[in-house]
Amino acid sequence: MLSWCLTSPPEVLPPLSVNNEADEGADDPPSCSTHLSADLLKVQRDAHVHADRTLLMALTLNSSSGPNGLTQTPLLKIWVPWMGFNLNRRRGSSVPQFCNSPTVIVMVGLPARGKTYISKKMTRYLNWIGVPTKVFNVGQYRREAVKTYKNFEFFKPDNEEAMRIRKACASAALKDVALYFSKENGQVAVFDATNTTRERRAVINSFAKERGYKVFFVESICDDPEIIAENIKQVKFGSPDYIDRDIDEAMEDFNKRIDCYKTSYMPIDDEKDRKLSYIKIFDVGSRYLVNRVRDHIQSRIVYYLMNIHVTPRSIYLSRHGESELNLLGRIGGDSSLSPRGQKYASALASFIRGQRIKDLKAWTSHMKRTIQTAEALGVQYEQWKALNEIDAGVCEELTYEEIQENFPEEFALRDQDKYRYRYPKGESYEDLVHRLEPVIMELERQENVLVICHQAVMRCLLAYFLDKPASELPYLRCPLHTVLKLTPVAYGCKVESFYLNIEAVNTHRERPKNVNTNRNPDEALQTVPDHV
């Protein structure tokens, strides 16, 4: 059985380099560089389809199916370039060609315009949806090169020695970008610097073009003095440059630093730079200008940036009250609240009233236990199907003991990779993250929101706001009868936890030490919490 999908090419084939370039003058060459075995070359030669596209041939191996035919089928993945290209064409080219070219996101703008804030938010979002992304902040390279910051004169355009250091720092950051793509399998690098001159942006473009990377510029333009002053207060006073500095002195110095950049600042020009791919953000989102979005990643970035805002707000996350199935240790299902769960619903309503939250919106899933929890609030609430608990498929409403007894291999496979494991006829945490992406977008657009959801859903949302990796996401602690208050701050999220003092069962299961499929039942059930 053959199945087809797109993925990154694993390095498993014998080395035979094949270079294939698009015709000169093409904006985005769709060709690729990869390694082929001799057997696979015959496959590509026999096909009669046009060149310069790629597919992954995944051979499904049915021999390893476990009891009841439920074990997830492993895939042997072979990266095959599309058929019909000329192996001898442009062999001398030194420019690497990628099937899925890495992307360099280049920040542009004067200091205190929110570039680093945007960089960190984008990186957190892209990593959360599964796109490996890393920020390269040139300011950090400068602080490592120049241990002690004196004053704004370092940034004056006529300071030749400082200019040499700053260029060297930018060059070092770009070299690390290349290493990140080649050695760490990165897909997106965010180059966080002012990049205020057309000359600097041309250097970055040339760097990317030589290596086959795509470039997308994100320019933040802000002329509102109140927003600029607030940015300086929130961010720069925590900067290593201004440790132990008087507030007024720091403000004065930083404003002079901004003036140094203003003399040479050349914003991205709608006419001169019309061939570039970019988004311009005016006054932290009051207006946007988007030009030449070329691929899926760039469109996702644009959509995300057009949804975020900086208005002060808090997001409250709570699981439903304890349910009848929680008491029995059964996963999933659609049961009602237990008596203690009903008490929690009343306590949650009292807690929310005590917070005196302005214009609070409440969201629930479509499941009874979240709706019953929200009913006690006495306010309107919005039901989201996307907030439903992870679908456990054939394991719905089973206890962990029953899963181990009936599907021991499935139970072990989930422990081996809880994030990517998909329940038979159900979902994985990875599936759940993609299902929750519209929820994240809407949360970024909203102000104060209370989300009443489920354990797996709350873990996914929490991982986004706290920038937790996929390996940690399925094990984040989200106990029953506890409210988490998330308040976005300059470069992260402040978390406050409120236990409402109503007893509930523990539903958290840690990863056991032994995750092998041949483990004994006691080892498999080692971390299962107590239940009725």
C-alpha positions in Angstrom: 0.0 0.0 0.0 1.4 3.4 -0.9 0.4 6.7 0.7 1.6 10.1 -0.2 2.4 13.1 2.0 4.8 16.0 2.3 7.5 16.2 4.9 11.1 17.1 5.5 13.5 14.7 3.9 15.3 12.3 6.3 18.9 11.6 5.6 18.7 7.9 5.0 19.6 7.4 1.4 23.0 6.8 -0.3 24.7 10.0 -1.3 24.1 11.1 -4.9 23.7 14.9 -5.1 21.2 16.1 -7.7 21.0 19.9 -8.4 18.0 21.3 -10.2 17.5 25.0 -10.7 14.5 26.9 -12.0 14.9 29.1 -15.1 16.7 32.3 -14.6 14.4 35.2 -13.6 11.9 33.1 -11.7 10.9 34.6 -8.4 10.7 31.3 -6.4 12.5 28.3 -7.9 10.5 25.2 -7.0 13.4 22.9 -7.5 15.3 21.0 -4.8 18.6 19.4 -3.8 18.4 15.9 -2.3 20.1 12.5 -2.3 18.9 9.6 -4.4 19.6 5.9 -4.4 20.2 4.2 -7.8 17.0 2.3 -7.5 15.0 5.4 -7.0 16.5 7.1 -10.1 14.8 4.5 -12.3 11.5 5.4 -10.6 11.9 9.0 -11.5 13.0 8.4 -15.1 10.0 6.2 -15.9 7.5 8.8 -14.9 6.0 11.2 -17.5 5.1 14.3 -15.5 6.6 17.8 -15.6 9.7 18.6 -13.5 10.5 20.6 -10.4 8.1 19.4 -7.8 8.6 16.9 -4.9 6.6 14.3 -3.2 7.3 11.9 -0.3 6.6 8.3 -0.9 5.6 6.7 2.4 5.5 2.9 2.3 3.0 1.5 4.9 4.3 -1.5 6.7 1.3 -3.6 8.0 3.4 -6.4 9.5 3.8 -4.7 12.9 0.1 -4.3 13.7 -0.6 -5.3 17.2 -3.6 -6.9 19.0 -7.0 -6.0 17.4 -5.2 -4.3 14.6 -5.0 -1.1 16.6 -1.3 -0.4 16.7 -0.3 2.7 14.8 1.2 1.8 11.5 4.9 2.9 11.2 5.9 4.6 8.0 9.1 4.1 6.0 9.7 7.6 4.6 11.7 8.0 1.4 12.3 11.4 0.0 11.9 11.3 -3.8 12.3 14.4 -6.2 9.6 14.7 -8.8 10.3 13.0 -12.1 11.6 14.4 -15.4 14.3 16.8 -14.5 17.7 17.0 -16.3 20.4 15.7 -14.0 23.1 17.6 -16.0 21.4 21.0 -16.0 23.3 23.8 -14.3 25.5 21.3 -12.3 28.0 24.1 -11.6 25.5 26.1 -9.5 26.6 26.5 -5.8 23.2 27.8 -4.6 21.5 25.1 -2.6 17.9 24.4 -3.7 15.3 23.4 -1.1 12.0 21.7 -1.5 10.8 23.6 1.6 13.1 26.6 1.7 13.8 28.0 5.2 12.5 31.5 5.9 14.3 34.4 7.4 11.9 36.9 9.0 13.7 40.3 9.1 12.4 42.8 11.7 12.6 46.5 10.6 12.0 49.6 12.7 13.4 52.2 15.1 14.1 51.2 18.7 11.1 51.0 21.1 8.7 50.0 18.3 7.9 46.6 19.6 10.1 44.6 17.3 11.4 42.2 20.0 7.9 41.8 21.4 6.6 40.8 17.9 9.7 38.5 17.4 9.0 36.6 20.5 5.3 36.3 19.9 5.8 35.1 16.4 8.4 32.6 17.5 6.2 31.2 20.3 3.3 30.8 17.8 5.3 29.1 15.1 6.9 26.7 17.5 3.5 25.9 19.0 2.0 25.0 15.6 5.1 22.8 14.9 7.3 25.1 12.8 10.8 25.1 14.3 11.6 28.7 14.9 14.3 30.7 16.7 15.0 34.4 17.4 18.4 35.9 16.7 18.6 39.2 18.6 21.5 41.3 17.4 21.4 43.3 20.5 22.4 40.2 22.5 25.4 39.7 20.2 26.4 43.4 20.8 26.2 43.0 24.6 28.4 40.0 24.4 30.9 41.9 22.2 30.8 45.1 24.3 30.4 44.0 27.9 29.7 47.5 29.3 27.2 49.9 27.8 28.1 53.6 28.4 25.7 55.8 26.5 23.9 56.6 23.2 27.2 57.7 21.5 27.8 54.1 20.7 25.0 54.3 18.2 26.0 57.6 16.5 26.4 57.1 12.7 29.9 58.7 12.8 31.2 56.4 15.4 33.3 54.2 13.1 34.6 51.8 15.7 31.2 51.1 17.1 29.8 50.8 13.5 32.4 48.1 12.8 31.4 46.2 16.0 27.7 46.4 15.1 28.3 45.1 11.6 30.4 42.2 13.0 27.6 41.4 15.4 25.0 41.3 12.6 27.3 39.1 10.5 27.8 36.7 13.4 24.1 36.5 13.9 23.5 35.7 10.2 26.2 33.0 10.4 24.3 31.5 13.3 21.1 31.6 11.3 22.8 29.5 8.6 24.0 27.0 11.2 20.5 26.8 12.7 19.0 25.9 9.3 21.8 23.4 8.4 22.6 21.8 11.7 19.5 22.1 13.8 16.8 21.5 11.1 15.3 24.9 11.8 12.6 26.2 9.4 12.2 29.9 10.4 14.8 32.3 11.8 13.7 35.7 13.2 16.5 38.3 12.6 15.7 40.8 15.4 17.5 44.1 14.8 16.7 47.6 13.6 17.7 47.0 10.0 16.8 50.6 9.3 18.9 51.1 6.1 18.2 49.8 2.6 21.9 48.8 2.5 21.6 46.5 5.5 18.4 44.9 4.2 20.2 44.3 0.8 23.0 42.5 2.7 20.5 40.2 4.4 18.7 39.6 1.1 22.0 38.6 -0.6 22.9 36.4 2.3 19.5 34.6 2.0 19.6 34.4 -1.8 23.0 32.8 -1.9 21.8 30.0 0.4 18.3 29.5 -1.1 16.4 31.0 1.9 13.2 33.0 1.6 13.0 36.4 3.2 10.0 38.1 4.8 10.2 41.6 6.3 8.2 42.8 9.3 8.3 46.5 9.8 6.9 48.2 12.9 6.1 51.9 12.4 4.9 53.9 15.4 4.7 57.7 15.7 2.5 57.8 18.8 4.6 59.4 21.6 2.5 57.7 24.3 3.0 54.2 22.9 6.7 54.8 22.4 7.1 56.1 26.0 5.2 53.1 27.3 7.4 50.7 25.3 10.5 52.3 26.8 9.1 52.0 30.3 8.0 48.4 30.0 11.0 47.0 28.2 14.1 49.1 28.3 14.2 49.6 32.1 14.6 45.9 32.4 17.4 45.9 29.8 21.0 45.0 30.8 22.0 48.3 29.2 20.2 50.3 32.0 20.8 48.3 35.1 21.2 50.6 38.1 20.5 53.7 36.0 18.2 56.5 37.1 14.8 56.3 35.3 15.0 59.9 34.0 18.6 59.4 32.9 17.7 56.1 31.1 14.8 57.7 29.3 16.9 60.6 28.1 19.7 58.3 26.9 17.4 55.9 25.1 15.6 58.8 23.3 18.9 60.0 22.1 19.7 56.5 20.9 16.5 56.6 18.9 17.5 59.9 17.4 20.8 58.3 16.2 18.8 55.8 14.2 16.4 58.4 12.8 19.1 60.1 10.8 19.7 57.0 8.6 16.3 55.3 8.8 14.8 54.4 5.4 11.4 52.7 5.8 10.4 50.0 3.4 9.2 51.9 0.3 6.0 50.8 -1.4 7.5 51.6 -4.9 11.3 51.0 -4.5 10.8 47.8 -2.5 7.7 46.5 -4.3 9.5 43.2 -5.1 10.1 42.4 -1.5 7.7 40.3 0.7 6.7 42.2 3.7 4.1 43.4 6.2 4.1 46.9 7.7 2.4 47.4 11.0 1.4 50.9 11.9 0.9 52.1 15.5 0.7 48.6 17.0 -2.0 47.4 14.7 -4.2 50.4 13.8 -3.3 49.7 10.1 -1.4 47.1 8.1 0.2 47.0 4.6 0.9 43.6 3.2 3.0 43.0 0.0 3.8 39.8 -2.0 3.0 37.0 0.5 4.6 34.1 -1.3 3.9 30.9 0.7 2.0 29.2 3.5 4.3 30.2 6.3 4.2 33.9 5.3 0.5 33.8 5.1 0.3 32.3 8.6 2.6 35.0 9.9 0.5 37.8 8.4 -2.7 36.3 9.7 -1.2 36.0 13.2 0.2 39.5 13.3 -3.1 41.0 12.2 -4.8 39.4 15.2 -2.5 40.3 18.1 -2.8 43.5 20.2 -1.2 45.1 23.2 -4.2 46.2 25.2 -3.8 45.2 28.9 -6.0 42.2 29.7 -6.1 38.8 31.5 -7.1 35.4 30.3 -8.6 33.0 32.9 -8.3 29.3 32.3 -10.2 26.7 34.3 -11.2 23.1 33.8 -14.8 22.1 34.4 -15.8 21.0 37.8 -15.1 17.4 38.8 -17.3 15.1 36.7 -18.8 11.7 37.4 -16.4 10.0 35.1 -13.4 11.8 36.8 -14.5 10.1 40.0 -14.3 6.7 38.3 -11.0 7.4 36.6 -12.5 7.1 33.1 -11.1 9.3 30.3 -13.2 11.3 27.9 -17.0 10.9 27.7 -19.7 13.5 28.3 -20.8 13.0 31.9 -22.4 15.5 34.2 -20.7 17.2 37.2 -20.3 15.3 40.5 -21.6 17.0 43.7 -18.1 18.4 44.3 -18.0 19.6 40.7 -21.3 21.5 41.3 -19.8 23.2 44.4 -16.8 24.3 42.3 -19.1 25.8 39.7 -20.6 28.0 42.5 -17.2 28.8 43.9 -15.9 29.8 40.4 -18.8 32.2 40.0 -18.0 33.8 43.3 -14.3 34.1 42.4 -15.0 35.7 39.1 -17.4 38.2 40.7 -14.7 39.1 43.2 -12.2 39.8 40.4 -14.4 42.6 39.1 -13.4 41.9 35.5 -14.4 44.5 33.0 -16.4 43.2 29.9 -15.6 39.6 30.7 -16.4 37.0 28.0 -16.9 33.3 28.9 -16.2 30.4 26.6 -17.0 26.7 27.1 -16.8 23.5 25.0 -19.9 21.7 23.7 -19.6 19.1 26.6 -22.1 19.0 29.5 -19.5 19.4 32.3 -18.1 22.7 31.0 -21.6 24.1 30.2 -22.8 23.1 33.7 -19.8 24.8 35.2 -20.5 28.0 33.2 -24.3 28.1 34.1 -23.5 29.1 37.7 -21.7 32.3 36.4 -25.1 33.9 35.5 -23.6 35.5 32.4 -23.8 34.7 28.7 -21.2 32.3 27.5 -20.1 31.1 24.0 -19.8 27.4 23.2 -16.8 26.3 21.1 -16.7 22.8 19.6 -12.9 23.4 19.2 -12.7 23.4 23.0 -14.0 19.8 23.3 -11.7 17.4 25.1 -9.2 15.3 23.1 -11.0 12.4 21.3 -9.7 9.2 22.8 -11.3 7.1 20.0 -11.8 3.5 21.0 -10.5 4.3 24.5 -13.3 6.8 25.3 -14.7 6.2 28.8 -12.1 3.5 29.7 -9.9 3.6 32.8 -6.1 3.4 32.3 -6.3 -0.1 33.8 -8.8 -1.2 31.1 -6.7 0.4 28.4 -3.6 -1.5 29.7 -5.6 -4.8 29.8 -7.2 -4.5 26.4 -4.6 -2.5 24.4 -1.2 -2.8 26.2 0.8 -1.9 23.1 -1.3 1.2 22.5 -0.8 2.2 26.1 3.0 1.9 25.7 3.1 3.7 22.4 1.3 6.7 23.9 3.8 6.8 26.7 6.7 6.8 24.2 5.5 9.9 22.4 2.4 11.3 24.1 2.4 14.5 22.0 2.2 12.7 18.6 0.5 9.5 19.5 -3.0 9.3 18.0 -5.7 7.2 19.7 -7.1 4.7 17.3 -10.1 6.4 15.7 -9.3 9.4 17.9 -6.8 12.4 18.2 -3.3 13.2 19.3 -2.1 16.3 21.2 -0.6 17.4 17.9 -4.1 17.2 16.3 -5.6 19.1 19.2 -3.1 21.9 18.8 -4.2 22.4 15.2 -7.8 22.2 16.2 -7.2 25.0 18.8 -5.4 27.4 16.5 -8.6 29.4 15.8 -9.2 29.6 19.5 -5.7 31.1 20.0 -6.3 33.6 17.2 -9.5 34.7 18.8 -7.9 34.9 22.3 -5.3 37.2 20.8 -8.0 39.4 19.5 -10.0 39.5 22.7 -9.5 41.3 25.9 -10.7 39.6 29.2 -11.8 36.0 28.7 -12.7 33.1 30.9 -12.1 29.7 29.2 -13.8 26.7 30.8 -12.3 23.7 29.1 -10.7 20.3 29.7 -7.3 18.9 30.8 -5.7 18.3 27.4 -7.2 21.5 25.9 -5.9 23.5 28.9 -2.5 22.0 28.5 -2.4 23.1 24.8 -3.5 26.6 25.6 -1.1 26.9 28.5 1.8 25.7 26.4 1.2 28.4 23.9 1.1 31.2 26.4 4.1 29.9 28.4 6.2 28.9 25.4 6.5 25.2 26.4 7.9 22.7 23.9 5.9 19.8 22.5 7.7 17.3 24.8 6.5 19.1 27.9 3.0 20.0 26.7 1.2 16.7 27.5 2.6 16.7 31.1 1.7 20.2 32.2 -0.2 20.2 35.5 -3.8 21.5 35.1 -5.6 20.3 38.3 -9.3 20.4 38.8 -10.9 23.2 40.8 -8.1 25.6 40.1 -8.1 28.9 38.1 -5.1 30.1 36.2 -4.9 33.8 35.5 -2.6 34.7 32.6 -1.6 38.3 32.1 0.6 39.1 29.1 3.6 41.2 30.0 6.5 42.7 27.9 8.2 39.5 26.7 6.1 36.7 28.3 3.1 35.9 30.4 2.6 36.3 34.2 0.8 33.3 35.7 -1.2 33.3 38.9 -2.9 30.1 40.3 -6.0 30.2 42.5 -7.1 26.9 44.2 -10.7 27.4 45.2 -10.5 25.0 48.1 -12.9 22.3 47.0 -11.5 18.8 47.0 -11.3 16.9 43.7 -9.7 13.7 42.3 -6.3 13.9 40.8 -6.3 13.2 37.0 -2.6 13.9 36.3 -0.6 10.9 35.1 3.2 11.3 34.8 5.2 9.5 32.2 6.3 6.1 33.7 10.0 5.1 33.6 9.4 2.0 31.5 7.7 2.8 28.2 8.6 -0.4 26.3 5.8 -2.4 24.7 7.0 -5.5 26.6 6.7 -4.0 30.1 4.6 -5.6 32.8 1.3 -4.2 33.9 2.6 -2.9 37.2 5.2 -0.8 35.4 2.6 0.5 32.9 0.2 1.5 35.7 2.9 2.9 38.0 1.8 6.5 37.7 -2.0 6.1 37.3 -3.7 8.4 39.9 -6.1 6.9 42.5 -9.8 6.7 41.7 -13.0 5.0 42.9 
